[in-house]
Amino acid sequence: MSKFDLIAGKALPASKSTSTKLAATVTQKIKDNVDTFVNNKAQMKRLEAEQKDIEAEIITHVRKQQDKNAFDGNFSKSYLVEGNDSNLTYVTSDRFSVPQEEETLTEVKKLVGKKYDEFFEVDRNIKMKKGVVENTKLLDKIATACEKAGLNLGEIFDVGDKVLAKKGLDEKQYTLSPKKLDMWRALIRQNKPALK
């Protein structure tokens, strides 16, 4: 039976394990350390999961206040979050992940309207196609004929545009209505706030 039989829906026979483990000779202290290591690892996983839930709750709570204050004209990137015995700083950054798919960008344009050019800029990258770079004769021709403009640039270069968030978008997003802000956040992802 071949491995392609699996693709066709036929089960392969179970393969025999070729790995063998040798048992290490250990002292009682190493046995204790192994138990502690395994227990600590399990506890760390539990604490990490708990920490993520707590972090999400704090961020959600403070973000509502940040949104309200920003809509009221009092935008701030950071907030002091007090606890009973300690405190944290909630900090947002002016960094966004802008989708590059044309359909999504069209939705963003519909959502923000005339503010699109205020919110975003296009970063154009032009690079030579691989075949051109590898063809030294053509590269020589390009170097000597660059001024003559006798070459079709579309056959030589790949041109790609990337939409980038403009500086200050973290504050500018609050010029949208609260209803549009919810739709905005579904389309444009801002980096998660940090708790320090």
C-alpha positions in Angstrom: 0.0 0.0 0.0 1.5 3.4 -1.0 1.2 6.7 0.8 -1.0 7.9 -2.0 -3.6 5.3 -0.9 -4.2 7.5 2.2 -5.2 10.4 -0.1 -7.6 8.0 -1.8 -9.2 7.1 1.5 -7.4 3.8 2.3 -5.8 3.6 5.7 -2.1 2.9 6.0 -1.0 0.2 8.4 0.4 1.6 11.7 4.1 2.1 11.5 6.3 0.7 14.2 8.1 3.1 16.4 11.9 3.1 15.8 12.6 5.5 18.7 13.9 4.0 21.9 14.3 5.9 25.1 17.0 5.0 27.6 16.1 5.5 31.2 18.5 8.0 32.9 19.9 7.0 36.3 18.8 9.8 38.7 19.1 10.7 42.4 16.2 11.5 44.7 17.0 15.2 44.3 16.7 14.9 40.5 13.4 13.0 40.9 12.2 15.8 43.2 13.4 18.4 40.6 11.5 16.6 37.8 8.3 16.6 39.8 8.7 20.3 40.7 9.6 21.2 37.1 6.4 19.4 35.7 4.2 21.0 38.4 5.7 24.5 37.8 5.2 24.1 34.1 1.5 23.2 34.6 1.0 26.1 37.0 2.7 28.5 34.6 0.3 27.5 31.8 -2.7 28.0 34.2 -1.3 31.4 35.3 -0.7 32.5 31.7 -4.3 31.7 30.8 -5.6 33.5 33.8 -3.3 36.5 33.1 -4.7 36.7 29.5 -8.3 36.8 30.8 -7.5 39.5 33.4 -5.5 41.6 30.9 -8.5 41.4 28.4 -10.9 42.5 31.2 -8.7 45.5 32.2 -8.1 46.6 28.6 -11.8 46.4 27.7 -12.7 48.4 30.8 -10.1 51.2 30.2 -10.7 51.3 26.4 -14.3 52.2 27.0 -13.1 55.2 29.0 -10.5 56.1 26.4 -13.1 56.0 23.7 -15.5 58.2 25.7 -12.8 60.7 26.6 -11.5 60.8 23.0 -15.0 61.5 21.6 -15.4 64.2 24.2 -12.2 65.9 22.9 -9.8 64.6 25.5 -7.7 62.0 23.7 -4.9 60.3 25.7 -2.7 57.3 24.8 -2.1 56.3 28.4 -4.1 55.9 31.6 -3.0 55.1 35.1 -5.0 52.1 36.3 -5.0 51.8 40.1 -5.2 48.6 42.1 -5.6 48.1 45.8 -1.8 47.8 46.4 -0.3 48.5 43.0 -1.0 50.1 39.7 -0.6 49.7 36.0 -0.2 52.0 33.0 -2.5 51.3 30.1 -0.8 52.4 26.9 -2.0 52.4 23.3 0.3 52.8 20.3 -0.2 54.6 17.0 0.4 51.3 15.1 -2.2 49.7 12.9 -2.4 46.6 10.6 -3.9 47.9 7.4 -5.4 45.2 5.2 -4.2 45.3 1.6 -7.0 43.4 -0.1 -8.8 45.8 -2.5 -12.3 44.7 -1.3 -11.5 45.5 2.3 -9.9 48.8 1.3 -13.0 49.7 -0.6 -15.1 49.0 2.5 -12.7 51.2 4.5 -13.1 54.0 1.9 -16.9 53.7 2.2 -16.7 53.8 6.0 -14.4 56.8 6.4 -15.3 58.7 3.2 -13.2 61.9 2.7 -11.1 61.1 5.7 -9.4 58.3 3.9 -6.6 60.5 2.6 -6.2 62.0 6.1 -6.0 58.5 7.7 -3.8 56.7 5.1 -0.9 57.1 2.7 0.4 54.8 -0.1 3.9 53.5 0.1 4.9 52.5 -3.4 7.6 49.9 -3.9 9.2 49.3 -7.3 11.5 46.4 -7.8 13.0 44.7 -10.8 11.6 41.3 -11.8 13.9 38.4 -11.0 14.4 37.5 -14.7 15.6 41.1 -15.4 18.1 41.1 -12.4 19.6 37.8 -13.6 20.0 39.0 -17.2 23.3 41.1 -17.1 22.9 42.1 -20.8 19.5 43.6 -20.1 20.8 45.3 -16.9 23.6 46.9 -19.0 21.1 48.0 -21.5 18.9 49.6 -18.8 21.9 51.4 -17.3 22.9 52.9 -20.7 19.4 53.5 -22.0 17.8 54.9 -18.9 17.8 58.5 -20.2 16.4 57.5 -23.6 13.2 56.1 -22.2 12.9 53.6 -25.0 12.0 50.7 -22.7 8.6 49.7 -21.5 8.9 50.0 -17.7 5.9 47.7 -17.2 7.9 44.9 -18.7 10.9 45.6 -16.4 9.4 46.5 -13.1 6.8 45.2 -10.7 5.1 48.1 -9.0 3.3 47.5 -5.7 1.5 49.9 -3.5 1.0 49.4 0.2 -1.5 51.4 2.2 -0.1 52.6 5.5 -1.6 54.3 8.5 -0.6 58.0 8.8 1.0 59.3 12.0 -1.6 60.2 14.6 -4.3 57.7 13.4 -4.8 56.6 16.9 -6.3 60.0 17.7 -7.8 60.7 14.2 -9.9 57.5 14.4 -12.0 59.3 17.0 -13.2 61.8 14.4 -15.5 59.0 13.2 -18.8 58.5 15.0 -19.0 55.9 17.8 -21.0 53.6 15.5 -18.5 53.9 12.7 -15.6 53.3 15.2 -17.0 49.8 15.9 -17.1 49.0 12.1 -13.6 50.6 11.7 -12.2 48.3 14.4 -13.6 45.3 12.5 -11.6 46.5 9.4 -8.5 48.2 10.7 -6.7 46.5 13.6 -4.8 48.7 16.1 -2.0 47.1 18.0 -3.3 45.8 21.4 -2.9 48.2 24.3 -0.1 47.3 26.7 -0.3 47.0 30.5 3.0 47.9 32.2 
